[in-house]
């Protein structure tokens, strides 16, 4: 499966993502960009962003966001498209389809 398919699957399972989760789970160094371009725009869904404040071990105050796919009426068509995309990615791997190189 592709990185985007894994991200979609993670969101569809009801999990929350942060920048650190994106890096650790998917090797994605800019999860906000990928969520915007590759999930929201591609599938027509809206991902909620919840700001979280933190204090570093050195006393610096900061803020990061947690991202969640809410199962709202607005998102239902996009959620169906995301599920279809994941199925296609799983099927293509099972058939041994080779990735095209550019």
C-alpha positions as a Markdown table, in Angstrom:
| # | Residue | x | y | z |
|---|---|---|---|---|
| 1 | Unk | 0.0 | 0.0 | 0.0 |
| 2 | Unk | 1.1 | 3.6 | -0.5 |
| 3 | Unk | 1.9 | 6.0 | 2.2 |
| 4 | Unk | -1.4 | 7.9 | 1.6 |
| 5 | Unk | -3.4 | 4.6 | 1.8 |
| 6 | Unk | -1.8 | 3.9 | 5.2 |
| 7 | Unk | -2.6 | 7.5 | 6.4 |
| 8 | Unk | -6.2 | 7.1 | 5.2 |
| 9 | Unk | -6.6 | 3.7 | 6.9 |
| 10 | Unk | -5.2 | 5.2 | 10.1 |
| 11 | Unk | -7.7 | 8.1 | 10.0 |
| 12 | Unk | -10.6 | 5.8 | 9.1 |
| 13 | Unk | -9.9 | 3.6 | 12.1 |
| 14 | Unk | -10.6 | 6.7 | 14.2 |
| 15 | Unk | -7.0 | 7.4 | 15.2 |
| 16 | Unk | -5.6 | 10.9 | 15.8 |
| 17 | Unk | -2.4 | 12.1 | 14.0 |
| 18 | Unk | 0.2 | 14.6 | 15.0 |
| 19 | Unk | 3.4 | 15.6 | 13.4 |
| 20 | Unk | 5.3 | 13.1 | 15.5 |
| 21 | Unk | 2.9 | 10.3 | 14.6 |
| 22 | Unk | 3.3 | 11.1 | 10.9 |
| 23 | Unk | 7.0 | 10.8 | 11.2 |
| 24 | Unk | 7.1 | 7.7 | 13.3 |
| 25 | Unk | 4.2 | 5.7 | 11.6 |
| 26 | Unk | 4.6 | 6.7 | 8.0 |
| 27 | Unk | 8.0 | 8.4 | 7.6 |
| 28 | Unk | 6.2 | 11.6 | 6.6 |
| 29 | Unk | 8.1 | 14.7 | 7.8 |
| 30 | Unk | 5.2 | 17.1 | 6.9 |
| 31 | Unk | 1.9 | 15.4 | 7.8 |
| 32 | Unk | -0.1 | 18.7 | 7.7 |
| 33 | Unk | 0.8 | 19.1 | 4.0 |
| 34 | Unk | 0.0 | 15.5 | 3.1 |
| 35 | Unk | -3.3 | 15.7 | 4.9 |
| 36 | Unk | -4.3 | 18.8 | 3.1 |
| 37 | Unk | -3.1 | 17.8 | -0.4 |
| 38 | Unk | -3.4 | 14.1 | -0.5 |
| 39 | Unk | -6.4 | 13.5 | 1.7 |
| 40 | Unk | -8.6 | 16.6 | 2.0 |
| 41 | Unk | -8.3 | 17.8 | -1.6 |
| 42 | Unk | -8.1 | 14.3 | -3.1 |
| 43 | Unk | -11.1 | 12.8 | -1.4 |
| 44 | Unk | -13.1 | 16.0 | -0.5 |
| 45 | Unk | -13.1 | 15.5 | 3.2 |
| 46 | Unk | -12.5 | 17.9 | 6.0 |
| 47 | Unk | -10.0 | 17.0 | 8.7 |
| 48 | Unk | -10.3 | 18.7 | 12.1 |
| 49 | Unk | -7.3 | 20.3 | 13.7 |
| 50 | Unk | -7.1 | 20.6 | 17.4 |
| 51 | Unk | -4.4 | 22.8 | 18.9 |
| 52 | Unk | -2.4 | 21.3 | 21.8 |
| 53 | Unk | -0.1 | 23.3 | 24.0 |
| 54 | Unk | 3.0 | 21.8 | 25.4 |
| 55 | Unk | 6.0 | 22.8 | 27.5 |
| 56 | Unk | 9.4 | 21.4 | 26.5 |
| 57 | Unk | 11.8 | 19.9 | 29.0 |
| 58 | Unk | 13.7 | 23.2 | 28.8 |
| 59 | Unk | 10.6 | 25.3 | 29.7 |
| 60 | Unk | 9.8 | 26.5 | 26.2 |
| 61 | Unk | 6.0 | 26.8 | 25.5 |
| 62 | Unk | 4.8 | 25.6 | 22.1 |
| 63 | Unk | 1.8 | 24.4 | 20.2 |
| 64 | Unk | 1.1 | 21.5 | 17.8 |
| 65 | Unk | -2.0 | 20.1 | 16.2 |
| 66 | Unk | -3.8 | 16.8 | 16.4 |
| 67 | Unk | -5.6 | 15.8 | 13.2 |
| 68 | Unk | -8.8 | 13.7 | 13.1 |
| 69 | Unk | -11.2 | 12.6 | 10.4 |
| 70 | Unk | -14.7 | 13.2 | 11.8 |
| 71 | Unk | -17.5 | 10.9 | 10.5 |
| 72 | Unk | -19.8 | 13.8 | 9.5 |
| 73 | Unk | -22.4 | 13.9 | 6.8 |
| 74 | Unk | -20.1 | 16.3 | 4.9 |
| 75 | Unk | -17.3 | 13.7 | 4.9 |
| 76 | Unk | -19.4 | 10.6 | 4.0 |
| 77 | Unk | -18.8 | 10.5 | 0.3 |
| 78 | Unk | -15.1 | 11.2 | 0.8 |
| 79 | Unk | -14.9 | 8.4 | 3.4 |
| 80 | Unk | -16.4 | 6.0 | 0.8 |
| 81 | Unk | -13.8 | 7.1 | -1.7 |
| 82 | Unk | -11.0 | 6.7 | 0.8 |
| 83 | Unk | -12.2 | 3.1 | 1.6 |
| 84 | Unk | -12.3 | 2.3 | -2.1 |
| 85 | Unk | -8.8 | 3.7 | -2.6 |
| 86 | Unk | -7.5 | 1.5 | 0.2 |
| 87 | Unk | -9.1 | -1.6 | -1.3 |
| 88 | Unk | -7.6 | -0.8 | -4.7 |
| 89 | Unk | -4.1 | -0.4 | -3.1 |
| 90 | Unk | -4.5 | -3.7 | -1.2 |
| 91 | Unk | -5.7 | -5.4 | -4.4 |
| 92 | Unk | -2.9 | -4.1 | -6.6 |
| 93 | Unk | -0.3 | -5.3 | -4.1 |
| 94 | Unk | -1.9 | -8.8 | -4.0 |
| 95 | Unk | -1.8 | -9.0 | -7.8 |
| 96 | Unk | 1.9 | -8.1 | -7.7 |
| 97 | Unk | 1.5 | -5.0 | -9.8 |
| 98 | Unk | 4.8 | -3.2 | -10.3 |
| 99 | Unk | 5.0 | 0.5 | -9.6 |
| 100 | Unk | 5.7 | 2.6 | -12.6 |
| 101 | Unk | 8.8 | 4.7 | -12.6 |
| 102 | Unk | 8.8 | 8.2 | -14.0 |
